[in-house]
Amino acid sequence: MLHTIEPRCLFIYDPLDEIGSQERKEFTCARVEGYKGRRWDGFQNNQCQGGCLVPEEQLNAWIHINGQKLCSQGLPKFPDLDIEHDCRKEYARYKQAKGWKHLVVYKSRIHALGLYTSRFISRGEMVVEYIGEIVGLRVADKREKEYQSGRKLQYKSACYFFRIDKEHIIDATRKGGIARFVNHSCLPNCVAKVITVRHEKKVVFLAERDIFPGEEITYDYHFNHEDEGKIPCYCYSKNCRRYMN
Ligand SMILES: C[S@@+](CC[C@H](N)C(=O)[O-])C[C@H]1O[C@@H](n2cnc3c(N)ncnc32)[C@H](O)[C@@H]1O
């Protein structure tokens, strides 16, 4: 399947609409792939607003490793997403507190691997940064073909491109962080946002609501609806649009 990295293919998505601003940006996850879904083995049936809870013993293991408490008591309060707040400050806080330490890559019932939290995350908190190589469209096009060709088999089944603006893509395929494992949901618990820190663009995922230990971290990929071929969605949320594009 093809990725949507050409400008004409990409949906112009404004995450700021979702957090109450009129300002428009142009970025999204740049990935298209058909997938047949997976059985729900190993997962509890109790859903949390489209989230996904891992088996309890697994969660206990993570909490044991991370030394985290299951509840939000004692954690600092973060501002509501409706209220304008300084994302750069939140970014600095995340970096200082090593905010990614509580995130775990684990099998997902949505697709292959997913990213989970082992601790409570408050609404408005920065969850993770999408890290990778920043490349131009031409390089991204070339790499896309390379990844899709038989030569790089390990990258064939998943693509880790995130478009940050008209000219740049973050490629997390070979050099990337754990945010590349964040799956799409039609009822996500995070929203993606591009911020500028010291003249550099960063992609950050912010919690759109409180997220509980064991929940899978998700955001809405906002794939372009005009892409040829429908890509089935397996987010299993109650308002699933059935297709990612
Ligand atoms: C950035 S990867 C996400 C991580 C991926 N699960 C992995 O294990 O590498 C994006 C790809 O995951 C798959 N995916 C993510 N969310 C999905 C969903 N809701 N339904 C179907 N496939 C999904 C699609 O193949 C998509 O192109």
The ligand as a Gaussian input file, in Angstrom:
#p B3LYP/6-31G(d) Opt

LIG

0 1
 C        2.853000       4.385000      12.746000
 S        2.269000       2.760000      12.547000
 C        1.590000       2.450000      14.137000
 C        2.364000       1.396000      14.854000
 C        2.117000       0.003000      14.328000
 N        0.985000      -0.585000      15.024000
 C        3.350000      -0.860000      14.510000
 O        3.290000      -1.903000      15.165000
 O        4.398000      -0.530000      13.979000
 C        0.902000       3.119000      11.544000
 C        0.285000       1.905000      10.907000
 O       -0.390000       1.098000      11.893000
 C       -1.593000       0.588000      11.337000
 N       -2.738000       1.125000      12.081000
 C       -2.692000       2.092000      13.011000
 N       -3.920000       2.353000      13.498000
 C       -4.763000       1.521000      12.853000
 C       -6.168000       1.315000      12.898000
 N       -6.965000       2.009000      13.708000
 N       -6.712000       0.372000      12.088000
 C       -5.929000      -0.336000      11.244000
 N       -4.597000      -0.204000      11.155000
 C       -4.011000       0.719000      11.940000
 C       -1.660000       1.019000       9.903000
 O       -1.071000       0.035000       9.118000
 C       -0.814000       2.264000       9.930000
 O       -0.314000       2.582000       8.675000

